[in-house]
Amino acid sequence: MDLIVQGPALTSADIAAIARLADPQGIHALSGASVPAYRLDGAARAPGIAEYCAAAGIDHAFVPPDLRRDRVRVVAMDMDSTLITIECIDEIADRVGIKSQVAAITASAMRGEIDFTESLTRRVALLAGLAVTELERVYDERVELSPGAERMLAVFRAAGARTLLVSGGFTFFTDRLAARLGFDETAANTLEIDSGRLTGRVIPPIVDGNVKAQRLAEMRNRIADPGGIALAIGDGANDVPMLKAADVSIAYHAKPIVRAQATYAIDRCGLDGVLNLFR
């Protein structure tokens, strides 16, 4: 196996210490990375590596040497707190002074403590009467891409991958981000609007974790050739079915329940850190 180590805190002293533990056949700095990143070829899964990296604030992953970017045929990713840095519904709620109330429900759902559909229904109901123009303000003023998002998507796309943005959030935001970033396909929930204001309801069907997984599986079956990889990236409990349906899954700055289910975790790097896991 190869060992990938990366992160803004990574130093040459860290590389030397990790190399003493892993006894690699070779060490290579990874070009194009936005933070220090290295591949240790033929590294041993020695005791102490995970503990060292955790204490030093370094992301690490043992990857097979044949994990290549040109094998990735589908990149499916969540939107809120993954592609972008915010939870859109929390920021919408902030426009009417109930962010803490809505955010508490969001956080509970992300940890897997309450059913997603129930949480979504409860949160959207609290937004009844809000003008659609407030959603426009959230998009214009608060939506920011996660670091490295554009580079990651561009590199995988150049290698032949198709992209899917699949969210338990809202089409109001996924449609705009898809147009901006060139996603091939999207799936999200549609807010019911009447006379320019939210009714407090979502138009069925609800896009939940199972729908996310179904969309990934359908796209994989349609696009990925034998040996092709469907990659999924998410951060919350609602992403777990999609992560399980993928060939390779990434828990991105994720809750513990998600990290436990994913192939790899990235906690300290941007989204372009995903690229470093692939040759």
C-alpha positions as CSV (number, residue, x, y, z in Angstrom):
1,M,0.0,0.0,0.0
2,D,1.0,3.6,-0.5
3,L,0.6,6.2,2.3
4,I,-0.7,9.7,1.5
5,V,0.0,12.3,4.1
6,Q,-1.1,15.9,3.7
7,G,-2.2,19.0,5.5
8,P,-1.2,22.6,6.1
9,A,0.6,21.6,9.3
10,L,2.8,19.0,7.6
11,T,6.5,19.6,8.0
12,S,9.7,17.9,6.8
13,A,10.2,16.7,10.4
14,D,6.8,15.0,10.2
15,I,7.7,13.2,7.0
16,A,10.9,11.9,8.6
17,A,9.1,10.7,11.7
18,I,6.3,9.0,9.6
19,A,8.9,7.4,7.3
20,R,10.7,5.9,10.3
21,L,7.4,4.2,11.2
22,A,6.2,3.2,7.7
23,D,9.6,2.3,6.2
24,P,8.5,3.2,2.6
25,Q,10.3,2.2,-0.6
26,G,10.2,5.9,-1.8
27,I,8.9,9.3,-0.8
28,H,7.5,11.8,-3.4
29,A,6.1,15.3,-3.0
30,L,2.8,15.7,-4.8
31,S,2.8,18.5,-7.3
32,G,-0.2,20.8,-7.6
33,A,-1.3,20.3,-4.1
34,S,-2.5,23.4,-2.3
35,V,-1.0,22.2,1.0
36,P,2.1,20.1,1.7
37,A,1.3,16.5,0.5
38,Y,3.5,13.4,0.0
39,R,3.1,9.9,-1.2
40,L,5.1,7.2,0.6
41,D,5.3,4.3,-1.8
42,G,5.1,0.7,-0.4
43,A,4.5,1.9,3.2
44,A,3.9,-0.5,6.0
45,R,0.7,-0.2,8.1
46,A,2.8,0.1,11.2
47,P,1.5,0.9,14.7
48,G,1.7,4.5,15.6
49,I,1.1,6.1,12.2
50,A,-2.5,7.0,12.8
51,E,-1.8,8.3,16.3
52,Y,1.2,10.4,15.1
53,C,-0.9,12.0,12.3
54,A,-3.8,12.7,14.5
55,A,-1.6,14.4,17.1
56,A,0.2,16.4,14.4
57,G,-3.0,17.5,12.6
58,I,-2.2,15.6,9.4
59,D,-4.6,13.8,7.1
60,H,-3.3,10.3,6.2
61,A,-4.7,7.5,4.1
62,F,-3.4,4.1,3.0
63,V,-4.3,3.7,-0.7
64,P,-3.7,0.9,-3.2
65,P,-1.1,1.9,-5.9
66,D,-3.6,1.3,-8.7
67,L,-6.0,3.9,-7.5
68,R,-5.8,6.3,-10.5
69,R,-7.6,9.4,-11.5
70,D,-8.3,8.1,-15.0
71,R,-10.4,5.3,-13.5
72,V,-12.8,7.7,-11.8
73,R,-16.0,7.8,-14.0
74,V,-18.5,9.4,-11.6
75,V,-17.9,12.0,-8.9
76,A,-21.0,12.4,-6.7
77,M,-21.0,14.9,-3.9
78,D,-23.1,16.6,-1.3
79,M,-23.7,20.3,-1.4
80,D,-24.1,21.8,2.1
81,S,-20.9,21.7,4.2
82,T,-19.2,19.7,1.4
83,L,-19.2,21.6,-1.9
84,I,-19.9,24.8,-0.1
85,T,-18.9,25.9,3.4
86,I,-22.4,26.6,4.8
87,E,-25.7,24.8,5.5
88,C,-28.1,26.8,3.3
89,I,-31.2,26.2,5.4
90,D,-29.4,27.6,8.5
91,E,-28.4,30.7,6.7
92,I,-32.0,31.1,5.2
93,A,-33.3,30.8,8.8
94,D,-30.8,33.5,9.9
95,R,-32.7,36.0,7.6
96,V,-35.7,35.7,9.9
97,G,-33.9,35.4,13.2
98,I,-34.3,31.7,13.9
99,K,-30.9,30.3,12.9
100,S,-30.2,28.7,16.2
101,Q,-33.5,26.9,16.3
102,V,-33.1,25.6,12.7
103,A,-29.4,24.9,13.1
104,A,-30.0,22.7,16.1
105,I,-32.3,20.5,14.1
106,T,-29.8,20.4,11.2
107,A,-27.0,19.3,13.5
108,S,-29.1,16.6,15.0
109,A,-30.0,15.2,11.6
110,M,-26.4,15.4,10.4
111,R,-25.4,13.3,13.4
112,G,-28.0,10.7,12.5
113,E,-30.1,11.4,15.7
114,I,-33.4,12.1,13.9
115,D,-34.9,11.1,10.6
116,F,-33.8,13.3,7.7
117,T,-37.3,13.7,6.2
118,E,-38.7,14.6,9.6
119,S,-36.0,17.2,10.2
120,L,-36.4,18.7,6.7
121,T,-40.1,19.0,7.1
122,R,-39.8,20.7,10.5
123,R,-37.2,23.1,9.4
124,V,-38.9,24.2,6.2
125,A,-42.2,24.7,8.0
126,L,-40.4,27.3,10.1
127,L,-39.6,29.3,7.0
128,A,-43.2,29.8,5.9
129,G,-43.8,33.3,4.5
130,L,-40.2,34.0,3.7
131,A,-39.7,36.0,0.5
132,V,-37.8,34.2,-2.3
133,T,-35.6,37.3,-2.5
134,E,-34.1,36.2,0.8
135,L,-32.8,33.0,-0.8
136,E,-31.2,35.1,-3.5
137,R,-29.4,37.1,-0.8
138,V,-28.2,34.0,0.9
139,Y,-26.8,32.7,-2.4
140,D,-25.2,36.0,-3.4
141,E,-23.8,36.9,0.1
142,R,-23.1,33.7,2.0
143,V,-22.5,30.8,-0.4
144,E,-18.8,30.1,-0.6
145,L,-17.1,27.1,-2.3
146,S,-15.1,24.9,-0.1
147,P,-11.3,25.3,-0.7
148,G,-10.1,23.3,-3.6
149,A,-13.6,22.5,-5.0
150,E,-13.1,24.0,-8.5
151,R,-9.7,22.4,-8.9
152,M,-10.9,19.0,-7.8
153,L,-13.8,19.0,-10.2
154,A,-11.7,20.3,-13.1
155,V,-9.0,17.6,-12.7
156,F,-11.5,14.7,-12.4
157,R,-13.5,16.1,-15.3
158,A,-10.3,16.3,-17.4
159,A,-9.6,12.7,-16.6
160,G,-13.0,11.7,-18.0
161,A,-15.3,11.7,-15.0
162,R,-18.9,12.9,-15.0
163,T,-20.2,14.9,-12.0
164,L,-23.3,14.6,-9.9
165,L,-24.4,17.2,-7.3
166,V,-26.9,15.5,-5.0
167,S,-28.3,17.3,-2.0
168,G,-30.9,17.1,0.7
169,G,-30.9,20.9,0.3
170,F,-32.7,22.9,-2.3
171,T,-32.8,23.2,-6.1
172,F,-32.6,26.9,-5.7
173,F,-29.0,26.5,-4.8
174,T,-28.0,23.3,-6.7
175,D,-29.2,24.7,-10.0
176,R,-27.1,27.8,-9.6
177,L,-24.0,25.9,-8.5
178,A,-24.4,23.4,-11.3
179,A,-24.5,26.2,-13.9
180,R,-21.5,27.9,-12.3
181,L,-19.4,24.7,-11.9
182,G,-20.6,22.6,-14.8
183,F,-22.1,19.6,-13.0
184,D,-23.5,17.1,-15.4
185,E,-26.5,16.1,-13.2
186,T,-28.2,17.3,-10.0
187,A,-30.8,16.1,-7.5
188,A,-32.2,18.2,-4.7
189,N,-35.5,19.2,-3.0
190,T,-37.8,21.8,-4.4
191,L,-39.3,24.4,-2.1
192,E,-42.9,25.2,-2.7
193,I,-43.4,28.9,-3.5
194,D,-46.6,30.9,-3.8
195,S,-46.7,34.5,-4.8
196,G,-43.0,34.9,-4.3
197,R,-42.9,33.4,-0.8
198,L,-42.2,30.1,0.8
199,T,-45.2,28.1,1.8
200,G,-43.3,26.1,4.4
201,R,-43.6,22.9,2.4
202,V,-41.3,20.8,0.1
203,I,-42.7,19.5,-3.1
204,P,-42.5,15.6,-3.1
205,P,-40.6,13.4,-3.6
206,I,-38.1,14.2,-0.9
207,V,-34.4,13.7,-1.8
208,D,-33.0,11.8,1.3
209,G,-30.1,9.6,1.8
210,N,-31.6,6.7,-0.1
211,V,-32.4,8.8,-3.1
212,K,-28.8,10.1,-3.1
213,A,-27.6,6.5,-3.2
214,Q,-30.0,5.6,-6.0
215,R,-28.9,8.5,-8.1
216,L,-25.3,7.5,-7.7
217,A,-25.9,3.9,-8.5
218,E,-28.0,4.8,-11.6
219,M,-25.3,7.1,-12.9
220,R,-22.6,4.5,-12.2
221,N,-24.4,1.8,-14.0
222,R,-25.0,4.1,-17.0
223,I,-21.5,5.6,-17.2
224,A,-18.8,3.6,-15.5
225,D,-17.1,0.9,-17.5
226,P,-15.7,-2.3,-15.9
227,G,-12.9,-1.2,-13.6
228,G,-14.3,2.3,-13.4
229,I,-14.7,4.1,-10.1
230,A,-17.7,5.9,-8.7
231,L,-16.5,8.3,-6.1
232,A,-18.7,9.9,-3.5
233,I,-18.0,12.7,-1.1
234,G,-20.1,13.8,1.9
235,D,-20.2,15.0,5.5
236,G,-23.4,14.0,7.2
237,A,-25.5,11.0,8.2
238,N,-27.8,11.6,5.2
239,D,-24.7,10.9,2.9
240,V,-24.0,7.5,4.4
241,P,-26.2,5.5,1.9
242,M,-24.5,7.2,-1.0
243,L,-21.0,6.6,0.5
244,K,-21.8,2.9,0.9
245,A,-23.0,2.7,-2.7
246,A,-19.7,4.2,-4.0
247,D,-16.6,2.3,-5.0
248,V,-14.5,4.9,-3.1
249,S,-16.0,7.2,-0.5
250,I,-14.6,10.3,1.2
251,A,-15.8,11.7,4.5
252,Y,-15.1,15.4,4.1
253,H,-14.7,17.4,7.4
254,A,-17.4,14.9,8.5
255,K,-19.3,13.8,11.6
256,P,-17.9,10.6,13.3
257,I,-20.8,8.5,12.1
258,V,-19.7,9.3,8.5
259,R,-16.0,8.8,9.0
260,A,-16.7,5.4,10.3
261,Q,-18.5,4.4,7.1
262,A,-16.2,6.0,4.5
263,T,-13.2,4.6,2.7
264,Y,-11.1,7.7,3.5
265,A,-11.5,10.8,5.6
266,I,-10.2,14.3,4.9
267,D,-10.4,16.5,7.9
268,R,-7.8,19.2,7.5
269,C,-7.3,19.7,3.7
270,G,-9.6,21.2,1.1
271,L,-11.5,19.2,-1.5
272,D,-8.4,19.1,-3.8
273,G,-6.9,16.9,-1.1
274,V,-9.1,14.1,-2.6
275,L,-7.0,14.3,-5.8
276,N,-3.9,13.3,-3.9
277,L,-5.4,9.9,-3.0
278,F,-5.3,9.0,-6.7
279,R,-2.3,8.7,-8.9
